[in-house]
Amino acid sequence: MIEALRGLGYSAATALADIIDNSIAAGAQVVELVFRWDGAASTISIHDDGAGMTRAELFAAMRLGDKNPLLHRQAHDLGRFGLGLKTASFSQARRLTVAARRDGEVSCLRWDLDELEAAAGDGWYLLQGPAPGSEPLLDMSSRQGSGTVVLWEAMDRIVTSGFREQDFLDLIDAVEGHLAMVFHRYLAGSRPKLKLLMNGKRVEPWDPFLSAHPATWSSPVARLQAPGGRVEVQCHVLPHKDKLDVDTHRLAGGPDGWTAQQGFYVYRNERLLLAGSWLGLGRGRAWTKEEAHRLARIRIDITNASDQEWKIDIRKSTARPPVVLRDRLVRLAEDTRERARRVFAHRGQVTRRTGGEAVSQAWRADHFKGGMRYRIDQEHPAVQGVLEQAGTLEPLVKAMLRVIEETIPVQRIWLDTAESRETPRTGFSEVPNAEVVSVLDTMYRNLVLRRGLSSELARARLRRTEPFDAFPQLVDALPDIPADK
C-alpha cells in the first residue's frame, strides 16, 4: 500500500509544503529546511520550534490515516486526512525519520521502506530511533524547548540516475519559489506569523496580486455564503509590463510565468492550496489560459470546513467550487478577465479620461456578421488633417489607407505575441522624447494654423488623442501659437 501511495503525484516542493503545514499546526514560529548534497546519500530535513510531540503523539502521527477527514477540526488546522506527513515524505524518500521534543523528552521513530520490503510476513515495522549514522542529522540536544525534526533519506525520487549537484541547487531554487508563494500570507508583514529559512537564508514572500503597487486594480471583497462556511472573493488586475520596472515584472511573473499564473488562487486559512487555475469555469466550455487574460488573478478564501464541498485532495493541489457558487464566480471572473484584457490590449493606458471623455484612437474594430475588421479612424486628427489638405490626392491617400487596413499582419502579430509572451512595442514606447515632440509639433501646428483652433483647445485635443494621451507633459509644454501666424 505504501508503494502505491508513493505515486500520488507530489513534487518535492508540494511535499515539503505539506510538512510545513504540520509545523504551522503545531504553532511553530520558525521553520528551517536544510538541504545536504552527498550524491545518493543526500538528505533534506525540516526543523521547527513548534509544540513537539510526546511519544504517544508521535506514534499516532506516524500511523497512516491517523485522522478521520469527516471529523470536526480546529479552525487553524491545515490538515485533513492524517496522511500528509507520510505520503508527502514517501513520495520523495524511502526512509522517513521524525524526532520530537516535548517537556525535555525526545522521541524518535522511523519508517524504512527497504526494511519493510525485506521483512518476513506482513507486519508494519515502525522502527525506533534514527538509522545508524544518521544521529547527527536529528540531534536535538542543542535546541531549547520543544520542536520537531523530519528527515528524508534515500531520496530515490529526487536523486535519480544522472542527477548532479547543480540539479540539487536548481531544486532548492524551485522549492523556494513554491514556498514563497504558498505561504506568502504567513511570511508577509513587519511581524510575520512564520519565519521560513532554507539553509539559513530567509524565504521572502511572493504576493501574486502585487497588492502594494499603485497600478494594481483590486475589487471590493465579495462575501458569499456556501456549504461549509463563508467564502471571500477579491479580484485583481495586475499592471501592464509598461507600468513595472524590469525586476518587478520578472518577480511578478511567479514560479511558472505570467500566462500560467492567471486565474483563481484558492486559500484555506491563508495557506495557498491552488495557484493559477480557472477551476473548470466558463460559459459553455471551460476557460483556458490565454495571453489576453494574463493579468487577471482572483483570490478565494475558504474555511477548513469547506474541504469536502470544494473537493480538496490529499496533496492540497486541486479544488472544485460548489455548484451553488459557480455562477457567481463566473460573473466575477468575466468582469476581471475583461478588465485584464483591456489593460493588456491598451498597454495599461486608459481609453477614457476623467469625466467620461473618450480618447481618440487611430484604429477601430468593426464587427459584422462574418467577423470583424480593423479600420483606420479617419476622424483621428492626424488622418483627418492629411485628408483635408490632400486636394486632388485625396483618392490616392484613401486608397493607401485601405491597402494598409487590408494588409494588417494580424496572424503574424498574434503569433509573435504568443511566442514572445509580450505585445509588440507601440505608442512611442522607448522612443526618445525628441521624436515624439517632432510628430506632436506637426499635429499641433496643423490644428492651430489650418484648423483654426486656439492653442489651448489644440493642446486639449491632443491630450485626448492616441498616442499623445500618454505624454501629457510634452503636450502641456507646447508653446502658444498666434492663430494668424
Phi, psi and omega in degrees: 000319180296318178300324177292320180295339179295341183263023181290343175104018176293147161263170178301321182293315180291327178295316180294324177299322178296321178294319180295328175305317180296323179295318179295316178300333179273007177082018181294141174254338178229128175233130178236131174260132180241118179257124180239121180268125176205048181060226180294342179266013179298154181222160170227132177231151181236120183247135175223164179250032180285199187288348182069193181212148168284172180300318181294320180293321178295319179299318179294320181294332181275352175285148175276135181069043183293331185243148171274118183295346181272348182285155177293141179237162175296150185299331183271356185291129180261357180260177178209311191266345187071024182240343191305312181303314185283309184294320178298316182291314181296333180294341184242333188220154179267349178230123178241122177237135179233127174243134182227144180239131177213125179054041177082352181262131179251130176239149183213127178225156180213150168255137176226108185293330177294320179290324176298318182294322184278345186288147176281148178080191184244028180287152175263101187267093174273116190267152179261142176076168179286161174293150178306129180093348182262000184305317181298334181285346183240008184296122180247011184294332181275353182268138177265150176072210185260171178162176182219144173236128175248127185239129174255128174228168183052057187277072185290340178273351178252301181272082180267180181301130179085359181288127184246173180299322179296325176297324178294319178295321177296323177298318179301316179298317180296319179296317180300315179298320180292313182293325177298329178279311186297320185251022188298330180284338173280330186269345188275162174096166181288335177232075185296153177287337185218138171251119185245125182241147172230112186049042176087348181266133181287135177273123180270143183290148173246111181272113182296341190256003183043049189301329184275351183280131184296339181270358176283131174267131179230135180278165168298156179284125176266130180249115186247142177266135183208163174303133180097351178126177184288145179241132177252137181229131173225128183264146180223142169239116183284160181293153173294157180308324182295342181265000184240148172283169188301314183294317180296318179297318180295314181292322183292340177297337177079181184300329187247003178096160189303310184295318182291336186271001178288158174115200182276146173239111186261124181244146169233120183053041177071003176265126182288124178264316186223127184242124173071067177213143175271008170059024180074012181274166179150172177260114180086301176226159184293140177296145172250167180277119184233154181303322186297338184248019186295342182267000184268122177220131188233126180269132173235128176248125176239165176266166180284356173277356183262002187305314184294317180294327181267001177055050178287131183267177183301322183281355184057044184232358176227152178205144177228122183293147176299151182304323184296339182258347191299315183296317180294319179295322178298316181295318177296319181291322179300316178296316181294317180298320180292320176298316180296321179298318180294318179297317180296316183291325184257016175055036177083001180270144178280149178256003178214128183274172177304136182092001176084009181283122185284151174271130179286117184255148183284333181241145173229155177255119178261119179264137177217178188302323183274358180146230180208155176227154174260132182233145172285129180281111183286355174272353177297135185307321181294317180288316181298320180298319179293316182296322181293331182259002187288330181060233181292346180275357185304313178300323180292321178296316180295323177296320178297316179298321180293321177298318178299316180298320185278353182239021176300126182282065186302312183295321179294318178299317181298315181294316180298320180294316181294321185281324182268355177063026175203158180280151178300154183284125179220181175064038181059027180297130178060027176257137180303146181302330182299323178291320178297315181297323180300313178290319181299319180296320178299314179298316183297313181294326178294318180295323183277310189277330182254325181268346175081015178283151173289162180301321181295315180292325179295318178295319178298321179295319181290328179295339178244029177241128176288137003264009185286347176298340179275357183231057184299328181291322177293323178295314182296335181280352180295131183285156175296141177238123176302136185299334184263010183286000000 
